Amino acid sequence: MTEVFTKPFIRQEPIPESAITAAVEVMRSGALHRYGAEPSQVAALEIEFAAQTGAAHALAVASGGYAMGCALRALGVGPGDPVLTNGWTLAPVPGAIAAVGARPVLVEVGRDLCIELDDLEAKAPQANVLMLSHMRGHIADMPRLMAICDAHDIAVIEDCAHTMSADWDGHPSGRWGAIGCYSCQTYKHVNSGEGGLIVTDDADLAAKMILLSGSYMLYARNGTAPSEEVFARHKGAMPNVSGRMDELRAAILRPQLADLPAQVARWNERYRALETGFRNLPGLHVIDRPASEGYVGSSIQLLADDPEKIPGFIAGCAARGVDWKWFGHATAQGFTSSHHHWAYVEAQSLPQTDAVLARLLDMRVPLTFDLADCAIIARIVAEEAAESLR
Ligand SMILES: *Cc1c(COP(=O)(O)O)cnc(C)c1O
């Protein structure tokens, strides 16, 4: 009998009961606006997230995409400015750059799925800002990356949508560059439906981002606000681009952030079970994780030898309930797109990235799967690989 997997790949775990209780309290109070609530859940979330990441300042906002746009604005990026970014990432990243009128300069991605540092070095003279996307949680050699950027006076914004709680050599992702941006959207590491977090050690950048996010004159109520003296330098100069987080989302997120280390351990158990099952299959390669990388295995990627055989392999797996995303499609599919689909970005030649994307398979690792589920998935993938990739 052919084994079939029946669980959905897009089901989340329920919101923790303590978060639901806190959310109900917020609703009973009617005080859903962060600047109307005393005490504020959003301000408390900012204090807790700053402590968790070791940052001087944190700001809670409406989405991960908003966080990146806010970071770009705070760094003074405007119309026509070049911004370096990964040639492979999710659409909100080039979207955030395009939204401020700036021009994405795409950097090649290697077989390790990280930004390619030789290409970054070659393109470094072209821009003053790098929007670094730790796409699918793969972290580049951060000391070398920062050395390249420091040598060229490039400010680094980290897109940590897939690396909340990850690190390189023990130093948290999001804390290497000038600004770290996180998403709290349902498919990331914490779930408030929509939401974003920003961290920085720079008081001026923090003040600018708080003002940008729409603090009216109440910025002192932010959880980790810089001093009045710092705000005085930027008040009036920053446009109000409203993108605040509300009390309900912060109430839901605080218990989840406290649970995150335990959740990361659960993700990595599942990731390792899948990785072991996927190793040494015909025509497929797992991505070896560097020893310095403290990753969160919330998704797993494989590279196939022969792009021509991928559609048949995906169809074989899908017929048995196992979902792969493929980055080699001619058109954007769901969350999966490539730089060729971003018509708002000037077309750029990325032969190395294209060769990787043509072979790249991607799978979510939901926490609603247990280790037995991972074993079933591994068996099905092994059988289908033997069938169509040999
Ligand atoms: C989800 C995501 C974002 C942005 O998050 P939103 O909260 O959906 O705006 C940014 N970068 C990457 C790589 C993402 O996957």
The ligand as a MOL file (V3000), in Angstrom:
LIG
                    3D

  0  0  0     0  0            999 V3000
M  V30 BEGIN CTAB
M  V30 COUNTS 15 15 0 0 0
M  V30 BEGIN ATOM
M  V30 1 C 7.4230 37.5210 5.6670 0
M  V30 2 C 8.6670 38.1300 5.2380 0
M  V30 3 C 8.9180 39.5020 5.3560 0
M  V30 4 C 7.9130 40.5480 5.7210 0
M  V30 5 O 6.9700 40.2450 6.5790 0
M  V30 6 P 5.4350 40.7950 6.5750 0
M  V30 7 O 5.1930 40.8510 8.0300 0
M  V30 8 O 4.6360 39.7880 5.8300 0
M  V30 9 O 5.4310 42.1430 5.9370 0
M  V30 10 C 10.1690 39.9570 5.0330 0
M  V30 11 N 11.1260 39.1520 4.5980 0
M  V30 12 C 10.9340 37.8390 4.4250 0
M  V30 13 C 12.0570 37.0090 3.9270 0
M  V30 14 C 9.6980 37.2870 4.7340 0
M  V30 15 O 9.4930 35.9760 4.5550 0
M  V30 END ATOM
M  V30 BEGIN BOND
M  V30 1 1 1 2
M  V30 2 1 2 3
M  V30 3 2 2 14
M  V30 4 1 3 4
M  V30 5 2 3 10
M  V30 6 1 4 5
M  V30 7 1 5 6
M  V30 8 2 6 7
M  V30 9 1 6 8
M  V30 10 1 6 9
M  V30 11 1 10 11
M  V30 12 2 11 12
M  V30 13 1 12 13
M  V30 14 1 12 14
M  V30 15 1 14 15
M  V30 END BOND
M  V30 END CTAB
M  END
